[in-house]
Amino acid sequence: MNSLVGAGTTVPQFLTARDTAHACEILQAGTHRVIAGATDVFAQNPDRSVGALLDISRIETLRGVTITEDNVRIGAITTWSAIRDAALPAHMDALRQAAVTIGGVQIQNRATIGGNVCNASPAADGVLALLALDASIDVVSVSGCRRLPLSAALDQNRRSLLGRNELLEAVIVPLKDTSTSCFLKLGRRANLAISVLACAVAIEWSPEGEIVTLRAYVGAASRAPMRLSRLERRLVGLSHLDHREARVTGEDVAALTPIDDIRASADYRRHAAVVLLNRVISRASEDYCHV
């Protein structure tokens, strides 16, 4: 491989990885961009100057959903249609709901969970649901493997914090049998459109029906998906029956920094955030009786 990407040689513009080790060897040079479904690569580069690409779509060990006693492992090149149709645990409803909204059926058949994570868009529906579900990611390189919280892999500038020599191997979601979750997206259409705003929550319940922990995220209203810590702290300890006390207000979303663009105004997004958060919290609370 050094003969392909070493000093004084021409970098191949397209390579296909045989397995994870082969992919890591290629990525060590820092010259190639990873693709699998490749649904966004040209959309993000309208002049078609995509650079050198490494296709990992044939690495079968990066594909599929595996459920263990502790977590759900989703391989990086698992498509959204596979996630949509998988027998996921009930507490992962938010991810299934997000999967249905990502593009149309054709896109869902090609686009991957790893691509959604690595693109790091503030409007990435799948990432929003994964953040609410407290997901982590497994990352590999020639130096070995590491696991880190998904929230630690994203920054405020539409990019992941993975090194150019690192490969996302899998997304890991912890099993939480006493939890419920919900995702809702606001857009010009149900799918095939970027979110105007999206919200995701995951709630862990006590045996008495009180909120033990709550993770609430809003997407497309800041430079990265934003966690609403103030709202979370306020709702912890409330019962699933405390509807009035659990109502979200403008103060709960004051930290959001939405912009005015062609899809919506900043004021509209702030208002929509309150409406959608109330809906996702209400629906996750209604699901409590099924836990």
LOLUMPA-953763 format. One line per 5 residues: number of its first residue (from 1); their letters; for each residue x, y, z of N, C-alpha, C. Coordinates in nm, 2 decimals, m for minus. Layout:
<atoms>
NUM) A) X,Y,Z,X,Y,Z,X,Y,Z  ... .
</atoms>
This chain:
<atoms>
1) MNSLV) 0.08,m0.12,0.00,0.00,0.00,0.00,0.09,0.13,0.00  0.20,0.12,0.06,0.29,0.24,0.06,0.33,0.28,m0.08  0.34,0.17,m0.17,0.37,0.20,m0.30,0.26,0.28,m0.38  0.14,0.27,m0.32,0.03,0.34,m0.39,0.02,0.48,m0.34  0.04,0.51,m0.22,0.02,0.64,m0.16,0.14,0.70,m0.10 .
6) GAGTT) 0.26,0.65,m0.13,0.38,0.70,m0.07,0.43,0.82,m0.15  0.54,0.89,m0.10,0.59,1.01,m0.16,0.63,0.98,m0.30  0.60,1.08,m0.39,0.64,1.07,m0.53,0.55,0.98,m0.62  0.44,0.93,m0.56,0.35,0.85,m0.64,0.22,0.92,m0.66  0.14,0.88,m0.76,0.01,0.94,m0.78,m0.09,0.87,m0.69 .
11) VPQFL) m0.17,0.95,m0.62,m0.27,0.89,m0.53,m0.39,0.84,m0.61  m0.42,0.71,m0.60,m0.54,0.66,m0.67,m0.67,0.73,m0.63  m0.75,0.77,m0.73,m0.87,0.85,m0.69,m0.98,0.76,m0.64  m0.98,0.63,m0.66,m1.08,0.54,m0.61,m1.02,0.41,m0.57  m1.04,0.37,m0.44,m1.00,0.24,m0.39,m1.11,0.17,m0.32 .
16) TARDT) m1.11,0.04,m0.33,m1.21,m0.04,m0.26,m1.14,m0.12,m0.15  m1.19,m0.11,m0.03,m1.13,m0.19,0.09,m1.18,m0.33,0.09  m1.09,m0.42,0.11,m1.13,m0.56,0.12,m1.18,m0.60,0.26  m1.13,m0.54,0.36,m1.17,m0.56,0.50,m1.13,m0.44,0.58  m1.16,m0.44,0.71,m1.13,m0.33,0.80,m0.98,m0.30,0.81 .
21) AHACE) m0.90,m0.40,0.82,m0.76,m0.38,0.83,m0.71,m0.31,0.70  m0.75,m0.36,0.59,m0.71,m0.29,0.46,m0.76,m0.15,0.45  m0.88,m0.12,0.50,m0.93,0.02,0.50,m0.84,0.11,0.59  m0.81,0.06,0.71,m0.72,0.13,0.80,m0.59,0.16,0.74  m0.53,0.06,0.67,m0.40,0.08,0.61,m0.40,0.19,0.50 .
26) ILQAG) m0.51,0.19,0.42,m0.52,0.30,0.32,m0.54,0.44,0.39  m0.63,0.44,0.49,m0.66,0.57,0.56,m0.54,0.62,0.64  m0.44,0.54,0.67,m0.33,0.59,0.75,m0.25,0.70,0.67  m0.26,0.70,0.54,m0.19,0.80,0.46,m0.27,0.94,0.47  m0.39,0.94,0.51,m0.47,1.06,0.52,m0.51,1.12,0.39 .
31) THRVI) m0.52,1.04,0.28,m0.54,1.10,0.15,m0.68,1.07,0.10  m0.75,0.97,0.16,m0.88,0.93,0.10,m1.00,0.96,0.20  m1.11,0.99,0.13,m1.24,1.01,0.20,m1.32,0.88,0.19  m1.38,0.84,0.30,m1.45,0.72,0.31,m1.59,0.74,0.25  m1.64,0.64,0.17,m1.78,0.64,0.12,m1.83,0.50,0.14 .
36) AGATD) m1.97,0.49,0.15,m2.03,0.36,0.15,m2.16,0.38,0.06  m2.26,0.44,0.11,m2.38,0.47,0.03,m2.36,0.58,m0.07  m2.27,0.68,m0.04,m2.23,0.79,m0.12,m2.35,0.87,m0.17  m2.45,0.88,m0.09,m2.57,0.96,m0.12,m2.55,1.11,m0.11  m2.45,1.15,m0.03,m2.42,1.30,m0.01,m2.29,1.35,m0.08 .
41) VFAQN) m2.21,1.26,m0.12,m2.08,1.31,m0.17,m2.08,1.41,m0.28  m2.17,1.39,m0.38,m2.17,1.48,m0.49,m2.26,1.60,m0.45  m2.36,1.58,m0.37,m2.44,1.69,m0.33,m2.36,1.80,m0.25  m2.26,1.75,m0.17,m2.18,1.84,m0.10,m2.07,1.90,m0.18  m2.05,1.85,m0.30,m1.94,1.90,m0.39,m2.00,1.91,m0.53 .
46) PDRSV) m2.08,2.02,m0.55,m2.14,2.04,m0.68,m2.05,2.05,m0.80  m1.92,2.09,m0.77,m1.83,2.10,m0.88,m1.76,1.97,m0.91  m1.81,1.86,m0.84,m1.76,1.72,m0.86,m1.62,1.70,m0.82  m1.56,1.79,m0.75,m1.42,1.78,m0.70,m1.42,1.70,m0.57  m1.45,1.58,m0.58,m1.47,1.50,m0.45,m1.33,1.45,m0.40 .
51) GALLD) m1.23,1.45,m0.47,m1.10,1.40,m0.42,m1.09,1.25,m0.43  m0.99,1.20,m0.36,m0.97,1.05,m0.35,m1.07,0.99,m0.26  m1.13,0.88,m0.31,m1.24,0.81,m0.23,m1.20,0.67,m0.20  m1.24,0.62,m0.08,m1.22,0.48,m0.04,m1.36,0.42,m0.01  m1.40,0.32,m0.09,m1.53,0.26,m0.08,m1.52,0.14,0.02 .
56) ISRIE) m1.60,0.15,0.12,m1.60,0.04,0.23,m1.73,m0.04,0.22  m1.80,m0.03,0.11,m1.94,m0.09,0.11,m1.93,m0.24,0.10  m1.81,m0.30,0.07,m1.80,m0.45,0.06,m1.75,m0.51,0.19  m1.73,m0.44,0.29,m1.68,m0.49,0.42,m1.80,m0.54,0.50  m1.84,m0.67,0.49,m1.96,m0.72,0.55,m1.96,m0.71,0.70 .
61) TLRGV) m1.84,m0.71,0.76,m1.83,m0.70,0.91,m1.88,m0.57,0.96  m1.89,m0.47,0.87,m1.94,m0.34,0.91,m2.09,m0.32,0.89  m2.16,m0.43,0.85,m2.30,m0.43,0.82,m2.38,m0.51,0.92  m2.50,m0.46,0.95,m2.60,m0.54,1.03,m2.62,m0.49,1.17  m2.73,m0.54,1.24,m2.77,m0.50,1.37,m2.76,m0.63,1.46 .
66) TITED) m2.68,m0.61,1.57,m2.66,m0.72,1.66,m2.71,m0.68,1.80  m2.79,m0.76,1.87,m2.84,m0.72,2.00,m2.78,m0.82,2.10  m2.72,m0.76,2.20,m2.66,m0.84,2.31,m2.73,m0.81,2.44  m2.68,m0.86,2.55,m2.75,m0.84,2.68,m2.73,m0.69,2.72  m2.63,m0.62,2.67,m2.60,m0.49,2.72,m2.63,m0.38,2.62 .
71) NVRIG) m2.63,m0.41,2.49,m2.64,m0.30,2.39,m2.69,m0.35,2.26  m2.71,m0.26,2.17,m2.74,m0.28,2.03,m2.63,m0.23,1.95  m2.56,m0.32,1.87,m2.45,m0.27,1.78,m2.50,m0.26,1.64  m2.48,m0.15,1.58,m2.52,m0.12,1.44,m2.40,m0.10,1.36  m2.37,m0.18,1.27,m2.25,m0.16,1.18,m2.26,m0.03,1.10 .
76) AITTW) m2.14,0.03,1.08,m2.14,0.16,1.02,m2.20,0.17,0.88  m2.20,0.06,0.80,m2.25,0.06,0.67,m2.40,0.00,0.66  m2.46,m0.01,0.78,m2.60,m0.06,0.78,m2.69,0.05,0.72  m2.77,0.02,0.63,m2.86,0.12,0.57,m2.98,0.15,0.65  m3.03,0.27,0.62,m3.15,0.31,0.70,m3.27,0.23,0.68 .
81) SAIRD) m3.28,0.17,0.56,m3.39,0.07,0.54,m3.38,m0.05,0.63  m3.25,m0.10,0.64,m3.23,m0.21,0.73,m3.26,m0.18,0.88  m3.23,m0.06,0.92,m3.26,m0.01,1.05,m3.41,0.01,1.07  m3.47,0.06,0.97,m3.62,0.08,0.97,m3.69,m0.05,0.99  m3.64,m0.16,0.93,m3.71,m0.28,0.93,m3.66,m0.38,1.04 .
86) AALPA) m3.56,m0.34,1.11,m3.50,m0.43,1.21,m3.59,m0.44,1.33  m3.57,m0.56,1.40,m3.65,m0.58,1.53,m3.58,m0.51,1.64  m3.58,m0.38,1.64,m3.51,m0.31,1.75,m3.59,m0.31,1.88  m3.52,m0.30,1.99,m3.59,m0.29,2.12,m3.69,m0.17,2.12  m3.79,m0.18,2.20,m3.89,m0.07,2.20,m3.84,0.06,2.24 .
91) HMDAL) m3.74,0.06,2.33,m3.69,0.19,2.37,m3.61,0.27,2.26  m3.59,0.20,2.15,m3.52,0.27,2.04,m3.62,0.31,1.93  m3.74,0.34,1.97,m3.84,0.39,1.87,m3.79,0.51,1.80  m3.72,0.60,1.87,m3.68,0.73,1.82,m3.59,0.70,1.69  m3.51,0.60,1.70,m3.42,0.57,1.58,m3.50,0.52,1.47 .
96) RQAAV) m3.59,0.43,1.49,m3.68,0.38,1.39,m3.76,0.49,1.32  m3.81,0.58,1.40,m3.89,0.70,1.35,m3.80,0.79,1.27  m3.68,0.81,1.31,m3.59,0.89,1.23,m3.56,0.82,1.10  m3.54,0.69,1.10,m3.50,0.62,0.98,m3.60,0.63,0.87  m3.73,0.64,0.91,m3.84,0.65,0.81,m3.83,0.79,0.74 .
101) TIGGV) m3.78,0.89,0.80,m3.78,1.03,0.75,m3.66,1.06,0.66  m3.56,0.98,0.66,m3.43,1.01,0.59,m3.44,0.98,0.45  m3.47,1.09,0.37,m3.48,1.07,0.23,m3.61,0.99,0.19  m3.61,0.94,0.07,m3.72,0.85,0.03,m3.67,0.70,0.04  m3.74,0.61,m0.01,m3.71,0.47,0.00,m3.57,0.44,m0.07 .
106) QIQNR) m3.55,0.51,m0.19,m3.43,0.48,m0.26,m3.31,0.53,m0.18  m3.32,0.64,m0.12,m3.21,0.69,m0.03,m3.19,0.60,0.09  m3.30,0.56,0.15,m3.29,0.47,0.27,m3.22,0.34,0.23  m3.24,0.30,0.11,m3.18,0.17,0.07,m3.03,0.18,0.04  m2.98,0.31,0.03,m2.83,0.33,0.01,m2.76,0.40,0.12 .
111) ATIGG) m2.83,0.50,0.18,m2.76,0.58,0.29,m2.74,0.49,0.41  m2.63,0.52,0.48,m2.59,0.44,0.59,m2.58,0.52,0.72  m2.59,0.45,0.83,m2.59,0.52,0.96,m2.45,0.58,0.99  m2.34,0.52,0.94,m2.21,0.58,0.95,m2.20,0.71,0.87  m2.25,0.71,0.76,m2.25,0.84,0.68,m2.32,0.95,0.75 .
116) NVCNA) m2.43,0.92,0.81,m2.51,1.02,0.88,m2.43,1.08,1.00  m2.36,0.99,1.06,m2.28,1.03,1.18,m2.16,1.11,1.13  m2.09,1.07,1.03,m1.96,1.13,0.99,m1.99,1.26,0.91  m2.10,1.28,0.85,m2.13,1.41,0.79,m2.15,1.52,0.89  m2.20,1.48,1.01,m2.21,1.57,1.13,m2.30,1.69,1.09 .
121) SPAAD) m2.40,1.68,1.02,m2.49,1.79,0.99,m2.57,1.82,1.11  m2.59,1.95,1.14,m2.68,1.99,1.25,m2.83,1.95,1.22  m2.86,1.91,1.10,m3.00,1.87,1.07,m3.00,1.72,1.04  m2.90,1.64,1.09,m2.90,1.50,1.06,m3.00,1.43,1.16  m3.11,1.38,1.10,m3.21,1.32,1.18,m3.17,1.20,1.26 .
126) GVLAL) m3.09,1.11,1.19,m3.04,0.99,1.26,m2.95,1.02,1.38  m2.86,1.12,1.36,m2.77,1.16,1.47,m2.85,1.21,1.59  m2.96,1.29,1.57,m3.03,1.34,1.67,m3.10,1.23,1.76  m3.15,1.13,1.70,m3.21,1.02,1.77,m3.10,0.94,1.85  m2.99,0.92,1.79,m2.88,0.85,1.85,m2.83,0.93,1.97 .
131) LALDA) m2.82,1.06,1.96,m2.77,1.14,2.08,m2.87,1.12,2.19  m3.00,1.13,2.17,m3.10,1.11,2.27,m3.09,0.97,2.33  m3.05,0.87,2.26,m3.04,0.73,2.30,m2.91,0.71,2.37  m2.82,0.81,2.39,m2.70,0.80,2.46,m2.60,0.70,2.39  m2.60,0.71,2.25,m2.51,0.62,2.17,m2.37,0.66,2.18 .
136) SIDVV) m2.28,0.56,2.16,m2.14,0.57,2.15,m2.10,0.52,2.01  m1.97,0.54,1.97,m1.92,0.49,1.85,m1.79,0.42,1.87  m1.77,0.31,1.79,m1.64,0.24,1.79,m1.57,0.28,1.67  m1.44,0.33,1.69,m1.36,0.38,1.58,m1.23,0.30,1.58  m1.18,0.27,1.46,m1.06,0.19,1.44,m0.96,0.26,1.35 .
141) SVSGC) m0.84,0.23,1.37,m0.73,0.27,1.29,m0.62,0.17,1.30  m0.50,0.20,1.24,m0.39,0.10,1.25,m0.34,0.10,1.39  m0.37,0.20,1.47,m0.33,0.20,1.61,m0.41,0.12,1.70  m0.53,0.08,1.66,m0.62,0.00,1.74,m0.76,0.06,1.74  m0.84,0.02,1.85,m0.98,0.06,1.85,m1.00,0.15,1.97 .
146) RRLPL) m1.10,0.24,1.96,m1.14,0.32,2.07,m1.29,0.34,2.07  m1.36,0.36,2.18,m1.50,0.38,2.19,m1.52,0.52,2.26  m1.60,0.60,2.20,m1.63,0.73,2.26,m1.77,0.77,2.25  m1.83,0.85,2.34,m1.96,0.90,2.32,m1.98,0.97,2.19  m2.10,0.95,2.13,m2.12,1.01,2.00,m2.12,1.16,2.02 .
151) SAALD) m2.16,1.22,2.13,m2.16,1.36,2.15,m2.02,1.42,2.15  m1.92,1.33,2.19,m1.78,1.38,2.19,m1.72,1.37,2.05  m1.79,1.32,1.95,m1.73,1.30,1.82,m1.78,1.41,1.72  m1.86,1.50,1.77,m1.92,1.61,1.69,m1.87,1.74,1.74  m1.84,1.84,1.65,m1.81,1.97,1.70,m1.91,2.07,1.64 .
156) QNRRS) m1.88,2.20,1.65,m1.98,2.30,1.61,m1.96,2.35,1.47  m1.89,2.28,1.39,m1.86,2.33,1.26,m1.89,2.23,1.15  m2.00,2.15,1.16,m2.04,2.06,1.06,m1.93,1.96,1.02  m1.87,1.90,1.12,m1.77,1.80,1.09,m1.76,1.71,1.21  m1.71,1.59,1.19,m1.69,1.50,1.30,m1.54,1.52,1.35 .
161) LLGRN) m1.52,1.48,1.47,m1.38,1.49,1.52,m1.30,1.37,1.50  m1.34,1.28,1.42,m1.26,1.16,1.39,m1.14,1.20,1.31  m1.03,1.14,1.33,m0.91,1.17,1.25,m0.92,1.12,1.11  m0.85,1.17,1.02,m0.86,1.13,0.88,m0.81,0.99,0.86  m0.74,0.94,0.96,m0.69,0.80,0.95,m0.77,0.70,1.02 .
166) ELLEA) m0.89,0.75,1.07,m0.98,0.66,1.15,m1.10,0.62,1.07  m1.15,0.50,1.10,m1.27,0.45,1.04,m1.38,0.42,1.14  m1.50,0.48,1.12,m1.61,0.44,1.21,m1.66,0.30,1.18  m1.65,0.22,1.29,m1.68,0.08,1.27,m1.82,0.04,1.31  m1.88,0.10,1.41,m2.01,0.07,1.46,m2.07,0.18,1.55 .
171) VIVPL) m2.20,0.18,1.56,m2.27,0.27,1.66,m2.32,0.17,1.76  m2.30,0.21,1.89,m2.35,0.13,2.00,m2.45,0.20,2.08  m2.57,0.14,2.10,m2.68,0.20,2.18,m2.70,0.11,2.30  m2.69,0.17,2.42,m2.71,0.08,2.54,m2.86,0.04,2.56  m2.88,m0.08,2.60,m3.01,m0.13,2.63,m3.06,m0.07,2.76 .
176) KDTST) m3.19,m0.02,2.75,m3.25,0.04,2.87,m3.40,0.00,2.87  m3.43,m0.11,2.94,m3.56,m0.17,2.93,m3.67,m0.08,2.99  m3.63,0.01,3.08,m3.73,0.10,3.14,m3.73,0.24,3.08  m3.70,0.24,2.95,m3.70,0.37,2.88,m3.79,0.37,2.77  m3.83,0.49,2.73,m3.91,0.52,2.61,m3.84,0.63,2.53 .
181) SCFLK) m3.87,0.64,2.40,m3.81,0.75,2.32,m3.90,0.79,2.21  m3.88,0.91,2.16,m3.96,0.95,2.04,m3.88,1.06,1.96  m3.90,1.05,1.83,m3.84,1.15,1.74,m3.95,1.21,1.65  m3.94,1.34,1.63,m4.03,1.40,1.53,m3.96,1.51,1.45  m3.99,1.51,1.32,m3.93,1.60,1.23,m4.03,1.70,1.17 .
186) LGRRA) m3.99,1.82,1.16,m4.08,1.92,1.09,m4.01,1.96,0.96  m4.08,1.94,0.85,m4.02,1.97,0.72,m4.13,2.00,0.62  m4.08,2.05,0.50,m4.18,2.08,0.40,m4.25,1.96,0.35  m4.19,1.84,0.36,m4.25,1.72,0.33,m4.22,1.62,0.44  m4.29,1.50,0.44,m4.26,1.40,0.54,m4.12,1.35,0.53 .
191) NLAIS) m4.07,1.34,0.40,m3.93,1.29,0.38,m3.89,1.36,0.25  m3.77,1.33,0.20,m3.71,1.39,0.08,m3.69,1.54,0.10  m3.68,1.58,0.22,m3.65,1.73,0.25,m3.57,1.74,0.38  m3.48,1.83,0.38,m3.40,1.86,0.50,m3.49,1.91,0.61  m3.47,1.88,0.73,m3.55,1.92,0.84,m3.55,2.07,0.86 .
196) VLACA) m3.67,2.13,0.88,m3.68,2.26,0.93,m3.64,2.27,1.07  m3.68,2.16,1.14,m3.65,2.14,1.28,m3.68,2.00,1.32  m3.61,1.94,1.41,m3.63,1.81,1.46,m3.60,1.80,1.61  m3.68,1.71,1.67,m3.66,1.69,1.82,m3.65,1.54,1.85  m3.58,1.50,1.95,m3.57,1.37,2.00,m3.55,1.36,2.15 .
201) VAIEW) m3.63,1.27,2.21,m3.61,1.26,2.36,m3.60,1.11,2.39  m3.54,1.08,2.50,m3.54,0.95,2.56,m3.55,0.96,2.71  m3.65,0.89,2.76,m3.68,0.91,2.91,m3.67,0.77,2.97  m3.60,0.77,3.09,m3.59,0.65,3.17,m3.68,0.67,3.29  m3.76,0.57,3.32,m3.87,0.58,3.42,m3.84,0.49,3.54 .
206) SPEGE) m3.88,0.54,3.65,m3.88,0.46,3.78,m4.00,0.36,3.78  m4.00,0.26,3.87,m4.11,0.17,3.88,m4.24,0.25,3.91  m4.23,0.36,3.97,m4.35,0.44,4.01,m4.39,0.53,3.90  m4.32,0.53,3.79,m4.36,0.62,3.68,m4.31,0.76,3.68  m4.20,0.78,3.75,m4.14,0.91,3.75,m4.01,0.91,3.66 .
211) IVTLR) m3.98,1.03,3.61,m3.87,1.05,3.52,m3.74,1.04,3.60  m3.66,0.94,3.57,m3.53,0.92,3.64,m3.42,1.01,3.56  m3.42,0.99,3.43,m3.33,1.07,3.35,m3.40,1.10,3.22  m3.37,1.21,3.16,m3.43,1.25,3.03,m3.32,1.32,2.95  m3.31,1.28,2.82,m3.22,1.34,2.73,m3.30,1.40,2.62 .
216) AYVGA) m3.29,1.53,2.60,m3.37,1.60,2.50,m3.27,1.67,2.40  m3.29,1.65,2.27,m3.21,1.72,2.17,m3.29,1.78,2.07  m3.24,1.90,2.02,m3.31,1.97,1.90,m3.21,1.98,1.79  m3.25,1.95,1.67,m3.16,1.97,1.55,m3.21,2.07,1.46  m3.12,2.12,1.38,m3.15,2.23,1.28,m3.18,2.36,1.34 .
221) ASRAP) m3.14,2.38,1.46,m3.16,2.51,1.53,m3.04,2.57,1.60  m2.92,2.51,1.56,m2.80,2.56,1.62,m2.69,2.50,1.53  m2.56,2.53,1.56,m2.45,2.48,1.47,m2.43,2.33,1.49  m2.48,2.27,1.59,m2.48,2.13,1.61,m2.60,2.09,1.68  m2.64,1.96,1.68,m2.76,1.92,1.76,m2.74,1.97,1.91 .
226) MRLSR) m2.84,2.03,1.96,m2.82,2.09,2.10,m2.90,2.01,2.20  m2.83,1.98,2.31,m2.90,1.91,2.42,m2.95,2.02,2.52  m3.08,2.00,2.56,m3.14,2.10,2.64,m3.13,2.06,2.79  m3.02,2.09,2.85,m2.99,2.05,2.99,m3.09,2.11,3.09  m3.12,2.24,3.06,m3.21,2.30,3.16,m3.35,2.23,3.16 .
231) LERRL) m3.40,2.20,3.05,m3.53,2.13,3.04,m3.52,1.99,3.11  m3.41,1.92,3.09,m3.39,1.79,3.15,m3.39,1.80,3.30  m3.32,1.89,3.35,m3.31,1.90,3.50,m3.45,1.94,3.56  m3.52,2.02,3.49,m3.65,2.06,3.54,m3.76,1.95,3.54  m3.74,1.85,3.45,m3.84,1.75,3.44,m3.81,1.62,3.52 .
236) VGLSH) m3.69,1.61,3.56,m3.65,1.49,3.64,m3.73,1.49,3.77  m3.79,1.37,3.80,m3.87,1.35,3.92,m4.02,1.37,3.89  m4.06,1.42,3.78,m4.20,1.44,3.75,m4.26,1.30,3.71  m4.39,1.29,3.74,m4.46,1.17,3.70,m4.50,1.18,3.55  m4.53,1.06,3.49,m4.58,1.07,3.35,m4.72,1.13,3.35 .
241) LDHRE) m4.78,1.15,3.46,m4.91,1.21,3.47,m4.91,1.36,3.49  m4.79,1.41,3.52,m4.78,1.56,3.55,m4.77,1.64,3.42  m4.87,1.64,3.34,m4.87,1.70,3.21,m4.85,1.85,3.21  m4.91,1.92,3.31,m4.90,2.06,3.31,m4.76,2.10,3.35  m4.70,2.04,3.45,m4.57,2.07,3.50,m4.46,2.04,3.39 .
246) ARVTG) m4.49,1.94,3.31,m4.40,1.90,3.21,m4.40,1.98,3.08  m4.49,2.08,3.07,m4.50,2.16,2.95,m4.38,2.23,2.92  m4.33,2.23,2.80,m4.21,2.30,2.76,m4.25,2.44,2.72  m4.16,2.54,2.76,m4.19,2.68,2.74,m4.07,2.74,2.66  m4.09,2.86,2.62,m3.98,2.93,2.55,m3.86,2.94,2.63 .
251) EDVAA) m3.87,2.95,2.76,m3.74,2.96,2.84,m3.66,2.83,2.83  m3.73,2.72,2.81,m3.66,2.59,2.80,m3.57,2.58,2.67  m3.61,2.66,2.57,m3.53,2.65,2.44,m3.46,2.78,2.42  m3.44,2.86,2.52,m3.37,2.99,2.50,m3.22,2.97,2.45  m3.16,2.86,2.48,m3.02,2.84,2.44,m3.01,2.81,2.29 .
256) LTPID) m3.11,2.78,2.22,m3.10,2.75,2.08,m3.06,2.88,2.00  m2.99,2.86,1.89,m2.94,2.97,1.81,m2.98,2.94,1.66  m3.11,2.94,1.63,m3.16,2.91,1.49,m3.12,3.03,1.40  m3.12,3.01,1.27,m3.10,3.11,1.17,m3.22,3.13,1.09  m3.22,3.24,1.02,m3.32,3.26,0.91,m3.26,3.21,0.78 .
261) DIRAS) m3.34,3.12,0.71,m3.29,3.07,0.58,m3.42,3.04,0.50  m3.40,2.98,0.38,m3.50,2.96,0.29,m3.61,2.87,0.34  m3.58,2.79,0.44,m3.68,2.69,0.49,m3.77,2.75,0.60  m3.71,2.84,0.68,m3.79,2.89,0.79,m3.71,3.01,0.86  m3.79,3.09,0.93,m3.72,3.20,1.01,m3.67,3.15,1.14 .
266) ADYRR) m3.59,3.22,1.20,m3.54,3.18,1.34,m3.65,3.18,1.44  m3.74,3.28,1.43,m3.85,3.29,1.53,m3.95,3.17,1.51  m3.97,3.13,1.38,m4.05,3.01,1.36,m3.99,2.89,1.42  m3.86,2.87,1.40,m3.79,2.75,1.46,m3.80,2.75,1.61  m3.79,2.86,1.67,m3.80,2.87,1.82,m3.94,2.82,1.86 .
271) HAAVV) m4.04,2.87,1.80,m4.18,2.83,1.83,m4.20,2.69,1.80  m4.15,2.64,1.69,m4.16,2.50,1.65,m4.09,2.41,1.75  m3.98,2.45,1.80,m3.91,2.37,1.90,m3.99,2.34,2.02  m4.06,2.45,2.07,m4.15,2.43,2.19,m4.26,2.33,2.15  m4.33,2.35,2.04,m4.44,2.26,2.00,m4.39,2.11,1.98 .
276) LLNRV) m4.28,2.09,1.91,m4.23,1.95,1.89,m4.18,1.89,2.02  m4.12,1.96,2.10,m4.07,1.90,2.23,m4.19,1.86,2.31  m4.29,1.94,2.32,m4.41,1.90,2.39,m4.47,1.77,2.34  m4.47,1.76,2.20,m4.52,1.64,2.14,m4.44,1.52,2.17  m4.31,1.53,2.15,m4.22,1.41,2.17,m4.22,1.36,2.32 .
281) ISRAS) m4.22,1.46,2.41,m4.23,1.42,2.55,m4.36,1.36,2.59  m4.47,1.41,2.53,m4.60,1.36,2.55,m4.61,1.21,2.50  m4.56,1.19,2.38,m4.57,1.06,2.32,m4.48,0.96,2.39  m4.36,1.00,2.43,m4.28,0.91,2.51,m4.34,0.88,2.64  m4.41,0.97,2.70,m4.48,0.95,2.83,m4.60,0.85,2.81 .
286) EDYCH) m4.67,0.87,2.70,m4.78,0.77,2.67,m4.73,0.63,2.65  m4.61,0.62,2.60,m4.55,0.48,2.58,m4.51,0.42,2.71  m4.51,0.50,2.82,m4.46,0.45,2.95,m4.54,0.32,2.99  m4.67,0.32,2.97,m4.75,0.21,3.01,m4.71,0.08,2.94  m4.63,0.08,2.84,m4.59,m0.04,2.76,m4.45,m0.08,2.81 .
291) V) m4.39,m0.01,2.89,m4.25,m0.04,2.94,m4.26,m0.17,3.02 .
</atoms>
